[in-house]
């Protein structure tokens, strides 16, 4: 979830196996006031589970190509 005006991360819901591996990126982003765009521009190795965070952040910006 992001603030619609600033794009800053407000929180997230993660459901599924091994999603606890994604928490550090999201908590760091929230603690440091990063935006969805900042998360989307971060390097996410392929193929990895973390790509889902990049894709979700790109979706917020209307730039997702896989969702």
N, CA, C and O atoms as a Tripos MOL2 file, in Angstrom:
@<TRIPOS>MOLECULE
protein
  268   267    67     0     0
PROTEIN
NO_CHARGES

@<TRIPOS>ATOM
      1 N           0.8410   -1.1650    0.0000 N.3       1 UNK1
      2 CA          0.0000    0.0000    0.0000 C.3       1 UNK1
      3 C           0.8900    1.2330    0.0000 C.2       1 UNK1
      4 O           1.8600    1.3160    0.7540 O.2       1 UNK1
      5 N           0.5510    2.1770   -0.8460 N.am      2 UNK2
      6 CA          1.3320    3.4060   -0.9370 C.3       2 UNK2
      7 C           0.4150    4.6150   -0.8270 C.2       2 UNK2
      8 O          -0.7700    4.5460   -1.1520 O.2       2 UNK2
      9 N           0.9770    5.7120   -0.3680 N.am      3 UNK3
     10 CA          0.2500    6.9720   -0.3410 C.3       3 UNK3
     11 C           0.0370    7.4100   -1.7820 C.2       3 UNK3
     12 O           0.9970    7.5040   -2.5470 O.2       3 UNK3
     13 N          -1.2000    7.6790   -2.1580 N.am      4 UNK4
     14 CA         -1.4830    7.9880   -3.5590 C.3       4 UNK4
     15 C          -0.8710    9.2990   -4.0320 C.2       4 UNK4
     16 O          -0.6880    9.4920   -5.2330 O.2       4 UNK4
     17 N          -0.5550   10.1940   -3.1180 N.am      5 UNK5
     18 CA          0.0270   11.4810   -3.5170 C.3       5 UNK5
     19 C           1.5540   11.4450   -3.5610 C.2       5 UNK5
     20 O           2.1660   11.9410   -4.5060 O.2       5 UNK5
     21 N           2.1590   10.8570   -2.5360 N.am      6 UNK6
     22 CA          3.6200   10.8630   -2.4650 C.3       6 UNK6
     23 C           4.2590    9.5960   -3.0180 C.2       6 UNK6
     24 O           5.4270    9.6120   -3.4060 O.2       6 UNK6
     25 N           3.5040    8.4930   -3.0590 N.am      7 UNK7
     26 CA          4.0640    7.2160   -3.5030 C.3       7 UNK7
     27 C           4.8390    6.4860   -2.4260 C.2       7 UNK7
     28 O           5.3930    5.4180   -2.6850 O.2       7 UNK7
     29 N           4.8910    7.0500   -1.1930 N.am      8 UNK8
     30 CA          5.6320    6.4030   -0.1060 C.3       8 UNK8
     31 C           4.9290    5.1390    0.3620 C.2       8 UNK8
     32 O           3.7000    5.0740    0.4090 O.2       8 UNK8
     33 N           5.7180    4.1490    0.7030 N.am      9 UNK9
     34 CA          5.2030    2.8740    1.1760 C.3       9 UNK9
     35 C           4.5630    3.0460    2.5440 C.2       9 UNK9
     36 O           5.1920    3.5560    3.4710 O.2       9 UNK9
     37 N           3.2970    2.6160    2.6710 N.am     10 UNK10
     38 CA          2.5750    2.6850    3.9410 C.3      10 UNK10
     39 C           2.5410    1.3360    4.6310 C.2      10 UNK10
     40 O           2.5330    1.2720    5.8610 O.2      10 UNK10
     41 N           2.5190    0.2680    3.8700 N.am     11 UNK11
     42 CA          2.4660   -1.0760    4.4280 C.3      11 UNK11
     43 C           2.3440   -2.0890    3.3060 C.2      11 UNK11
     44 O           2.3140   -1.7370    2.1260 O.2      11 UNK11
     45 N           2.2740   -3.3560    3.6980 N.am     12 UNK12
     46 CA          2.1860   -4.4160    2.6890 C.3      12 UNK12
     47 C           1.5350   -5.6560    3.2810 C.2      12 UNK12
     48 O           1.5920   -5.8870    4.4890 O.2      12 UNK12
     49 N           0.9270   -6.4350    2.4310 N.am     13 UNK13
     50 CA          0.3830   -7.7300    2.7960 C.3      13 UNK13
     51 C           1.1110   -8.7730    1.9620 C.2      13 UNK13
     52 O           1.1770   -8.6610    0.7380 O.2      13 UNK13
     53 N           1.6470   -9.7730    2.6150 N.am     14 UNK14
     54 CA          2.3590  -10.8400    1.9160 C.3      14 UNK14
     55 C           1.7490  -12.1710    2.3260 C.2      14 UNK14
     56 O           1.6250  -12.4660    3.5150 O.2      14 UNK14
     57 N           1.3730  -12.9640    1.3480 N.am     15 UNK15
     58 CA          0.7750  -14.2730    1.6150 C.3      15 UNK15
     59 C           1.4350  -15.2870    0.6940 C.2      15 UNK15
     60 O           1.5040  -15.0790   -0.5170 O.2      15 UNK15
     61 N           1.9180  -16.3810    1.2640 N.am     16 UNK16
     62 CA          2.4880  -17.4390    0.4520 C.3      16 UNK16
     63 C           3.7540  -17.9990    1.0520 C.2      16 UNK16
     64 O           4.2850  -17.4650    2.0260 O.2      16 UNK16
     65 N           4.2370  -19.0800    0.4660 N.am     17 UNK17
     66 CA          5.4600  -19.6960    0.9730 C.3      17 UNK17
     67 C           6.6690  -18.7900    0.7630 C.2      17 UNK17
     68 O           6.8220  -18.1760   -0.2940 O.2      17 UNK17
     69 N           7.5090  -18.7140    1.7630 N.am     18 UNK18
     70 CA          8.7820  -17.9960    1.7140 C.3      18 UNK18
     71 C           8.6690  -16.4790    1.5710 C.2      18 UNK18
     72 O           9.6590  -15.8220    1.2470 O.2      18 UNK18
     73 N           7.4700  -15.9010    1.8090 N.am     19 UNK19
     74 CA          7.3500  -14.4510    1.6810 C.3      19 UNK19
     75 C           8.0980  -13.7060    2.7770 C.2      19 UNK19
     76 O           8.3610  -12.5110    2.6440 O.2      19 UNK19
     77 N           8.4430  -14.3970    3.8540 N.am     20 UNK20
     78 CA          9.2260  -13.7250    4.9000 C.3      20 UNK20
     79 C          10.5740  -13.2610    4.3520 C.2      20 UNK20
     80 O          11.1960  -12.3680    4.9270 O.2      20 UNK20
     81 N          11.0290  -13.8490    3.2590 N.am     21 UNK21
     82 CA         12.2720  -13.4220    2.6090 C.3      21 UNK21
     83 C          12.1480  -12.0260    1.9960 C.2      21 UNK21
     84 O          13.1580  -11.3730    1.7310 O.2      21 UNK21
     85 N          10.9200  -11.5710    1.7720 N.am     22 UNK22
     86 CA         10.7020  -10.2700    1.1440 C.3      22 UNK22
     87 C          10.5840   -9.1290    2.1450 C.2      22 UNK22
     88 O          10.6820   -7.9610    1.7680 O.2      22 UNK22
     89 N          10.3770   -9.4550    3.4090 N.am     23 UNK23
     90 CA         10.1540   -8.4260    4.4280 C.3      23 UNK23
     91 C          11.2770   -7.4100    4.5690 C.2      23 UNK23
     92 O          10.9870   -6.2180    4.6710 O.2      23 UNK23
     93 N          12.5480   -7.8170    4.5800 N.am     24 UNK24
     94 CA         13.6120   -6.8140    4.7810 C.3      24 UNK24
     95 C          13.5910   -5.6770    3.7600 C.2      24 UNK24
     96 O          13.8130   -4.5230    4.1250 O.2      24 UNK24
     97 N          13.3340   -5.9760    2.5130 N.am     25 UNK25
     98 CA         13.2960   -4.9090    1.5100 C.3      25 UNK25
     99 C          12.1630   -3.9350    1.8030 C.2      25 UNK25
    100 O          12.3330   -2.7210    1.6930 O.2      25 UNK25
    101 N          11.0160   -4.4710    2.1750 N.am     26 UNK26
    102 CA          9.8660   -3.6060    2.4390 C.3      26 UNK26
    103 C          10.0270   -2.7890    3.7140 C.2      26 UNK26
    104 O           9.6480   -1.6180    3.7490 O.2      26 UNK26
    105 N          10.5810   -3.3870    4.7570 N.am     27 UNK27
    106 CA         10.7570   -2.6300    6.0000 C.3      27 UNK27
    107 C          11.8250   -1.5460    5.8270 C.2      27 UNK27
    108 O          11.6780   -0.4470    6.3610 O.2      27 UNK27
    109 N          12.8820   -1.8380    5.0970 N.am     28 UNK28
    110 CA         13.8930   -0.8100    4.8180 C.3      28 UNK28
    111 C          13.3090    0.3240    3.9780 C.2      28 UNK28
    112 O          13.5990    1.4970    4.2150 O.2      28 UNK28
    113 N          12.4950   -0.0330    3.0080 N.am     29 UNK29
    114 CA         11.8640    0.9810    2.1680 C.3      29 UNK29
    115 C          10.9700    1.8880    3.0010 C.2      29 UNK29
    116 O          11.0000    3.1080    2.8440 O.2      29 UNK29
    117 N          10.1770    1.2980    3.8820 N.am     30 UNK30
    118 CA          9.2790    2.1030    4.6970 C.3      30 UNK30
    119 C          10.0510    2.9690    5.6880 C.2      30 UNK30
    120 O           9.7460    4.1510    5.8480 O.2      30 UNK30
    121 N          11.0380    2.3950    6.3450 N.am     31 UNK31
    122 CA         11.8210    3.1540    7.3250 C.3      31 UNK31
    123 C          12.5850    4.3180    6.7010 C.2      31 UNK31
    124 O          12.8490    5.3170    7.3710 O.2      31 UNK31
    125 N          12.9380    4.1970    5.4370 N.am     32 UNK32
    126 CA         13.7280    5.2250    4.7690 C.3      32 UNK32
    127 C          12.9160    6.1160    3.8370 C.2      32 UNK32
    128 O          13.4790    6.9030    3.0750 O.2      32 UNK32
    129 N          11.5850    5.9910    3.8980 N.am     33 UNK33
    130 CA         10.7240    6.8710    3.1190 C.3      33 UNK33
    131 C          10.8210    6.7030    1.6200 C.2      33 UNK33
    132 O          10.6310    7.6590    0.8680 O.2      33 UNK33
    133 N          11.1190    5.4760    1.1780 N.am     34 UNK34
    134 CA         11.2210    5.2450   -0.2630 C.3      34 UNK34
    135 C           9.8400    5.2040   -0.9090 C.2      34 UNK34
    136 O           8.8410    4.9040   -0.2550 O.2      34 UNK34
    137 N           9.8040    5.5020   -2.1710 N.am     35 UNK35
    138 CA          8.5540    5.4660   -2.9290 C.3      35 UNK35
    139 C           8.4590    4.1640   -3.7060 C.2      35 UNK35
    140 O           9.4190    3.3970   -3.7880 O.2      35 UNK35
    141 N           7.2810    3.9310   -4.2730 N.am     36 UNK36
    142 CA          7.1070    2.7590   -5.1390 C.3      36 UNK36
    143 C           8.0820    2.8190   -6.3050 C.2      36 UNK36
    144 O           8.6070    1.7890   -6.7280 O.2      36 UNK36
    145 N           8.3260    4.0070   -6.8250 N.am     37 UNK37
    146 CA          9.2870    4.1730   -7.9150 C.3      37 UNK37
    147 C          10.6910    3.7850   -7.5130 C.2      37 UNK37
    148 O          11.4240    3.1870   -8.3010 O.2      37 UNK37
    149 N          11.0740    4.1220   -6.2820 N.am     38 UNK38
    150 CA         12.3940    3.7350   -5.7780 C.3      38 UNK38
    151 C          12.5230    2.2200   -5.7200 C.2      38 UNK38
    152 O          13.5580    1.6660   -6.0920 O.2      38 UNK38
    153 N          11.4860    1.5560   -5.2610 N.am     39 UNK39
    154 CA         11.4960    0.0880   -5.1850 C.3      39 UNK39
    155 C          11.5550   -0.5060   -6.5830 C.2      39 UNK39
    156 O          12.2960   -1.4600   -6.8200 O.2      39 UNK39
    157 N          10.7860    0.0420   -7.5040 N.am     40 UNK40
    158 CA         10.7600   -0.4620   -8.8750 C.3      40 UNK40
    159 C          12.1150   -0.3240   -9.5530 C.2      40 UNK40
    160 O          12.5120   -1.2000  -10.3220 O.2      40 UNK40
    161 N          12.8310    0.7630   -9.2810 N.am     41 UNK41
    162 CA         14.1270    1.0040   -9.9200 C.3      41 UNK41
    163 C          15.2700    0.2320   -9.2770 C.2      41 UNK41
    164 O          16.3590    0.1540   -9.8460 O.2      41 UNK41
    165 N          15.0370   -0.3410   -8.0910 N.am     42 UNK42
    166 CA         16.0650   -1.1370   -7.4350 C.3      42 UNK42
    167 C          16.3200   -2.4100   -8.2550 C.2      42 UNK42
    168 O          15.4020   -2.9320   -8.8880 O.2      42 UNK42
    169 N          17.5400   -2.9010   -8.2440 N.am     43 UNK43
    170 CA         17.8760   -4.1160   -8.9840 C.3      43 UNK43
    171 C          17.2910   -5.3300   -8.2680 C.2      43 UNK43
    172 O          17.5450   -5.5430   -7.0820 O.2      43 UNK43
    173 N          16.5150   -6.1130   -8.9900 N.am     44 UNK44
    174 CA         15.9460   -7.3650   -8.4920 C.3      44 UNK44
    175 C          16.4140   -8.4740   -9.4320 C.2      44 UNK44
    176 O          16.0530   -8.5010  -10.6090 O.2      44 UNK44
    177 N          17.2080   -9.3720   -8.9040 N.am     45 UNK45
    178 CA         17.7900  -10.4340   -9.7330 C.3      45 UNK45
    179 C          16.7030  -11.3240  -10.3240 C.2      45 UNK45
    180 O          15.6330  -11.4940   -9.7400 O.2      45 UNK45
    181 N          16.9960  -11.8840  -11.4880 N.am     46 UNK46
    182 CA         16.0620  -12.7870  -12.1770 C.3      46 UNK46
    183 C          16.7360  -14.1350  -12.3540 C.2      46 UNK46
    184 O          17.8990  -14.1870  -12.7550 O.2      46 UNK46
    185 N          16.0590  -15.1980  -12.0750 N.am     47 UNK47
    186 CA         14.7160  -15.3250  -11.4940 C.3      47 UNK47
    187 C          14.7890  -15.4190   -9.9790 C.2      47 UNK47
    188 O          15.5010  -16.2680   -9.4430 O.2      47 UNK47
    189 N          14.0670  -14.5650   -9.2930 N.am     48 UNK48
    190 CA         14.0040  -14.6140   -7.8350 C.3      48 UNK48
    191 C          12.6100  -14.2310   -7.3710 C.2      48 UNK48
    192 O          11.8300  -13.6430   -8.1210 O.2      48 UNK48
    193 N          12.3120  -14.5670   -6.1490 N.am     49 UNK49
    194 CA         11.0330  -14.2200   -5.5490 C.3      49 UNK49
    195 C          10.8950  -12.7040   -5.4200 C.2      49 UNK49
    196 O           9.7900  -12.1710   -5.5120 O.2      49 UNK49
    197 N          12.0130  -12.0110   -5.2060 N.am     50 UNK50
    198 CA         11.9440  -10.5620   -4.9860 C.3      50 UNK50
    199 C          11.4350   -9.7890   -6.1960 C.2      50 UNK50
    200 O          11.0360   -8.6320   -6.0650 O.2      50 UNK50
    201 N          11.4440  -10.3990   -7.3480 N.am     51 UNK51
    202 CA         10.9150   -9.7260   -8.5390 C.3      51 UNK51
    203 C           9.4560   -9.3440   -8.3830 C.2      51 UNK51
    204 O           8.9840   -8.4070   -9.0280 O.2      51 UNK51
    205 N           8.7380  -10.0650   -7.5300 N.am     52 UNK52
    206 CA          7.3320   -9.7470   -7.3230 C.3      52 UNK52
    207 C           7.1810   -8.3630   -6.6850 C.2      52 UNK52
    208 O           6.1990   -7.6700   -6.9520 O.2      52 UNK52
    209 N           8.1360   -7.9530   -5.8490 N.am     53 UNK53
    210 CA          8.0890   -6.6140   -5.2560 C.3      53 UNK53
    211 C           8.3140   -5.5490   -6.3210 C.2      53 UNK53
    212 O           7.6410   -4.5180   -6.3250 O.2      53 UNK53
    213 N           9.2520   -5.7950   -7.2170 N.am     54 UNK54
    214 CA          9.5010   -4.8660   -8.3110 C.3      54 UNK54
    215 C           8.2530   -4.7280   -9.1760 C.2      54 UNK54
    216 O           7.8640   -3.6190   -9.5440 O.2      54 UNK54
    217 N           7.6370   -5.8430   -9.4950 N.am     55 UNK55
    218 CA          6.4540   -5.8250  -10.3550 C.3      55 UNK55
    219 C           5.2930   -5.1060   -9.6730 C.2      55 UNK55
    220 O           4.5690   -4.3470  -10.3170 O.2      55 UNK55
    221 N           5.1120   -5.3410   -8.3680 N.am     56 UNK56
    222 CA          4.0480   -4.6580   -7.6300 C.3      56 UNK56
    223 C           4.2960   -3.1570   -7.5850 C.2      56 UNK56
    224 O           3.3650   -2.3660   -7.7330 O.2      56 UNK56
    225 N           5.5520   -2.7630   -7.3810 N.am     57 UNK57
    226 CA          5.8920   -1.3430   -7.3710 C.3      57 UNK57
    227 C           5.6720   -0.7260   -8.7440 C.2      57 UNK57
    228 O           5.2030    0.4080   -8.8480 O.2      57 UNK57
    229 N           6.0040   -1.4590   -9.7890 N.am     58 UNK58
    230 CA          5.7580   -0.9670  -11.1500 C.3      58 UNK58
    231 C           4.2640   -0.8520  -11.4280 C.2      58 UNK58
    232 O           3.8370    0.0380  -12.1630 O.2      58 UNK58
    233 N           3.4730   -1.7390  -10.8520 N.am     59 UNK59
    234 CA          2.0240   -1.6800  -11.0300 C.3      59 UNK59
    235 C           1.4720   -0.3840  -10.4320 C.2      59 UNK59
    236 O           0.5800    0.2380  -11.0100 O.2      59 UNK59
    237 N           1.9990    0.0210   -9.2790 N.am     60 UNK60
    238 CA          1.5720    1.2720   -8.6530 C.3      60 UNK60
    239 C           1.8230    2.4410   -9.6020 C.2      60 UNK60
    240 O           1.0310    3.3810   -9.6620 O.2      60 UNK60
    241 N           2.9160    2.3780  -10.3330 N.am     61 UNK61
    242 CA          3.2770    3.4500  -11.2640 C.3      61 UNK61
    243 C           2.6570    3.2690  -12.6540 C.2      61 UNK61
    244 O           2.9020    4.0710  -13.5550 O.2      61 UNK61
    245 N           1.8550    2.2130  -12.8240 N.am     62 UNK62
    246 CA          1.2430    1.9520  -14.1240 C.3      62 UNK62
    247 C           2.2100    1.4430  -15.1650 C.2      62 UNK62
    248 O           1.9800    1.6250  -16.3610 O.2      62 UNK62
    249 N           3.3120    0.7960  -14.7290 N.am     63 UNK63
    250 CA          4.3330    0.3480  -15.6590 C.3      63 UNK63
    251 C           4.5980   -1.1610  -15.6120 C.2      63 UNK63
    252 O           5.5640   -1.6380  -16.2090 O.2      63 UNK63
    253 N           3.7490   -1.9090  -14.9090 N.am     64 UNK64
    254 CA          3.9620   -3.3540  -14.7930 C.3      64 UNK64
    255 C           3.7550   -4.0310  -16.1430 C.2      64 UNK64
    256 O           2.8650   -3.6600  -16.9090 O.2      64 UNK64
    257 N           4.5850   -5.0230  -16.4180 N.am     65 UNK65
    258 CA          4.4350   -5.7300  -17.6900 C.3      65 UNK65
    259 C           4.0230   -7.1910  -17.5050 C.2      65 UNK65
    260 O           3.6730   -7.8600  -18.4770 O.2      65 UNK65
    261 N           4.0610   -7.6930  -16.2580 N.am     66 UNK66
    262 CA          3.7220   -9.0920  -16.0320 C.3      66 UNK66
    263 C           2.4400   -9.2920  -15.2350 C.2      66 UNK66
    264 O           1.9830  -10.4270  -15.0940 O.2      66 UNK66
    265 N           1.8560   -8.2420  -14.7180 N.am     67 UNK67
    266 CA          0.6220   -8.3800  -13.9300 C.3      67 UNK67
    267 C          -0.5430   -7.8990  -14.7480 C.2      67 UNK67
    268 O          -1.6800   -7.9250  -14.2770 O.2      67 UNK67
@<TRIPOS>BOND
     1     1     2 1
     2     2     3 1
     3     3     4 2
     4     3     5 am
     5     5     6 1
     6     6     7 1
     7     7     8 2
     8     7     9 am
     9     9    10 1
    10    10    11 1
    11    11    12 2
    12    11    13 am
    13    13    14 1
    14    14    15 1
    15    15    16 2
    16    15    17 am
    17    17    18 1
    18    18    19 1
    19    19    20 2
    20    19    21 am
    21    21    22 1
    22    22    23 1
    23    23    24 2
    24    23    25 am
    25    25    26 1
    26    26    27 1
    27    27    28 2
    28    27    29 am
    29    29    30 1
    30    30    31 1
    31    31    32 2
    32    31    33 am
    33    33    34 1
    34    34    35 1
    35    35    36 2
    36    35    37 am
    37    37    38 1
    38    38    39 1
    39    39    40 2
    40    39    41 am
    41    41    42 1
    42    42    43 1
    43    43    44 2
    44    43    45 am
    45    45    46 1
    46    46    47 1
    47    47    48 2
    48    47    49 am
    49    49    50 1
    50    50    51 1
    51    51    52 2
    52    51    53 am
    53    53    54 1
    54    54    55 1
    55    55    56 2
    56    55    57 am
    57    57    58 1
    58    58    59 1
    59    59    60 2
    60    59    61 am
    61    61    62 1
    62    62    63 1
    63    63    64 2
    64    63    65 am
    65    65    66 1
    66    66    67 1
    67    67    68 2
    68    67    69 am
    69    69    70 1
    70    70    71 1
    71    71    72 2
    72    71    73 am
    73    73    74 1
    74    74    75 1
    75    75    76 2
    76    75    77 am
    77    77    78 1
    78    78    79 1
    79    79    80 2
    80    79    81 am
    81    81    82 1
    82    82    83 1
    83    83    84 2
    84    83    85 am
    85    85    86 1
    86    86    87 1
    87    87    88 2
    88    87    89 am
    89    89    90 1
    90    90    91 1
    91    91    92 2
    92    91    93 am
    93    93    94 1
    94    94    95 1
    95    95    96 2
    96    95    97 am
    97    97    98 1
    98    98    99 1
    99    99   100 2
   100    99   101 am
   101   101   102 1
   102   102   103 1
   103   103   104 2
   104   103   105 am
   105   105   106 1
   106   106   107 1
   107   107   108 2
   108   107   109 am
   109   109   110 1
   110   110   111 1
   111   111   112 2
   112   111   113 am
   113   113   114 1
   114   114   115 1
   115   115   116 2
   116   115   117 am
   117   117   118 1
   118   118   119 1
   119   119   120 2
   120   119   121 am
   121   121   122 1
   122   122   123 1
   123   123   124 2
   124   123   125 am
   125   125   126 1
   126   126   127 1
   127   127   128 2
   128   127   129 am
   129   129   130 1
   130   130   131 1
   131   131   132 2
   132   131   133 am
   133   133   134 1
   134   134   135 1
   135   135   136 2
   136   135   137 am
   137   137   138 1
   138   138   139 1
   139   139   140 2
   140   139   141 am
   141   141   142 1
   142   142   143 1
   143   143   144 2
   144   143   145 am
   145   145   146 1
   146   146   147 1
   147   147   148 2
   148   147   149 am
   149   149   150 1
   150   150   151 1
   151   151   152 2
   152   151   153 am
   153   153   154 1
   154   154   155 1
   155   155   156 2
   156   155   157 am
   157   157   158 1
   158   158   159 1
   159   159   160 2
   160   159   161 am
   161   161   162 1
   162   162   163 1
   163   163   164 2
   164   163   165 am
   165   165   166 1
   166   166   167 1
   167   167   168 2
   168   167   169 am
   169   169   170 1
   170   170   171 1
   171   171   172 2
   172   171   173 am
   173   173   174 1
   174   174   175 1
   175   175   176 2
   176   175   177 am
   177   177   178 1
   178   178   179 1
   179   179   180 2
   180   179   181 am
   181   181   182 1
   182   182   183 1
   183   183   184 2
   184   183   185 am
   185   185   186 1
   186   186   187 1
   187   187   188 2
   188   187   189 am
   189   189   190 1
   190   190   191 1
   191   191   192 2
   192   191   193 am
   193   193   194 1
   194   194   195 1
   195   195   196 2
   196   195   197 am
   197   197   198 1
   198   198   199 1
   199   199   200 2
   200   199   201 am
   201   201   202 1
   202   202   203 1
   203   203   204 2
   204   203   205 am
   205   205   206 1
   206   206   207 1
   207   207   208 2
   208   207   209 am
   209   209   210 1
   210   210   211 1
   211   211   212 2
   212   211   213 am
   213   213   214 1
   214   214   215 1
   215   215   216 2
   216   215   217 am
   217   217   218 1
   218   218   219 1
   219   219   220 2
   220   219   221 am
   221   221   222 1
   222   222   223 1
   223   223   224 2
   224   223   225 am
   225   225   226 1
   226   226   227 1
   227   227   228 2
   228   227   229 am
   229   229   230 1
   230   230   231 1
   231   231   232 2
   232   231   233 am
   233   233   234 1
   234   234   235 1
   235   235   236 2
   236   235   237 am
   237   237   238 1
   238   238   239 1
   239   239   240 2
   240   239   241 am
   241   241   242 1
   242   242   243 1
   243   243   244 2
   244   243   245 am
   245   245   246 1
   246   246   247 1
   247   247   248 2
   248   247   249 am
   249   249   250 1
   250   250   251 1
   251   251   252 2
   252   251   253 am
   253   253   254 1
   254   254   255 1
   255   255   256 2
   256   255   257 am
   257   257   258 1
   258   258   259 1
   259   259   260 2
   260   259   261 am
   261   261   262 1
   262   262   263 1
   263   263   264 2
   264   263   265 am
   265   265   266 1
   266   266   267 1
   267   267   268 2
@<TRIPOS>SUBSTRUCTURE
     1 UNK1         2 RESIDUE 1 A UNK
     2 UNK2         6 RESIDUE 1 A UNK
     3 UNK3        10 RESIDUE 1 A UNK
     4 UNK4        14 RESIDUE 1 A UNK
     5 UNK5        18 RESIDUE 1 A UNK
     6 UNK6        22 RESIDUE 1 A UNK
     7 UNK7        26 RESIDUE 1 A UNK
     8 UNK8        30 RESIDUE 1 A UNK
     9 UNK9        34 RESIDUE 1 A UNK
    10 UNK10       38 RESIDUE 1 A UNK
    11 UNK11       42 RESIDUE 1 A UNK
    12 UNK12       46 RESIDUE 1 A UNK
    13 UNK13       50 RESIDUE 1 A UNK
    14 UNK14       54 RESIDUE 1 A UNK
    15 UNK15       58 RESIDUE 1 A UNK
    16 UNK16       62 RESIDUE 1 A UNK
    17 UNK17       66 RESIDUE 1 A UNK
    18 UNK18       70 RESIDUE 1 A UNK
    19 UNK19       74 RESIDUE 1 A UNK
    20 UNK20       78 RESIDUE 1 A UNK
    21 UNK21       82 RESIDUE 1 A UNK
    22 UNK22       86 RESIDUE 1 A UNK
    23 UNK23       90 RESIDUE 1 A UNK
    24 UNK24       94 RESIDUE 1 A UNK
    25 UNK25       98 RESIDUE 1 A UNK
    26 UNK26      102 RESIDUE 1 A UNK
    27 UNK27      106 RESIDUE 1 A UNK
    28 UNK28      110 RESIDUE 1 A UNK
    29 UNK29      114 RESIDUE 1 A UNK
    30 UNK30      118 RESIDUE 1 A UNK
    31 UNK31      122 RESIDUE 1 A UNK
    32 UNK32      126 RESIDUE 1 A UNK
    33 UNK33      130 RESIDUE 1 A UNK
    34 UNK34      134 RESIDUE 1 A UNK
    35 UNK35      138 RESIDUE 1 A UNK
    36 UNK36      142 RESIDUE 1 A UNK
    37 UNK37      146 RESIDUE 1 A UNK
    38 UNK38      150 RESIDUE 1 A UNK
    39 UNK39      154 RESIDUE 1 A UNK
    40 UNK40      158 RESIDUE 1 A UNK
    41 UNK41      162 RESIDUE 1 A UNK
    42 UNK42      166 RESIDUE 1 A UNK
    43 UNK43      170 RESIDUE 1 A UNK
    44 UNK44      174 RESIDUE 1 A UNK
    45 UNK45      178 RESIDUE 1 A UNK
    46 UNK46      182 RESIDUE 1 A UNK
    47 UNK47      186 RESIDUE 1 A UNK
    48 UNK48      190 RESIDUE 1 A UNK
    49 UNK49      194 RESIDUE 1 A UNK
    50 UNK50      198 RESIDUE 1 A UNK
    51 UNK51      202 RESIDUE 1 A UNK
    52 UNK52      206 RESIDUE 1 A UNK
    53 UNK53      210 RESIDUE 1 A UNK
    54 UNK54      214 RESIDUE 1 A UNK
    55 UNK55      218 RESIDUE 1 A UNK
    56 UNK56      222 RESIDUE 1 A UNK
    57 UNK57      226 RESIDUE 1 A UNK
    58 UNK58      230 RESIDUE 1 A UNK
    59 UNK59      234 RESIDUE 1 A UNK
    60 UNK60      238 RESIDUE 1 A UNK
    61 UNK61      242 RESIDUE 1 A UNK
    62 UNK62      246 RESIDUE 1 A UNK
    63 UNK63      250 RESIDUE 1 A UNK
    64 UNK64      254 RESIDUE 1 A UNK
    65 UNK65      258 RESIDUE 1 A UNK
    66 UNK66      262 RESIDUE 1 A UNK
    67 UNK67      266 RESIDUE 1 A UNK
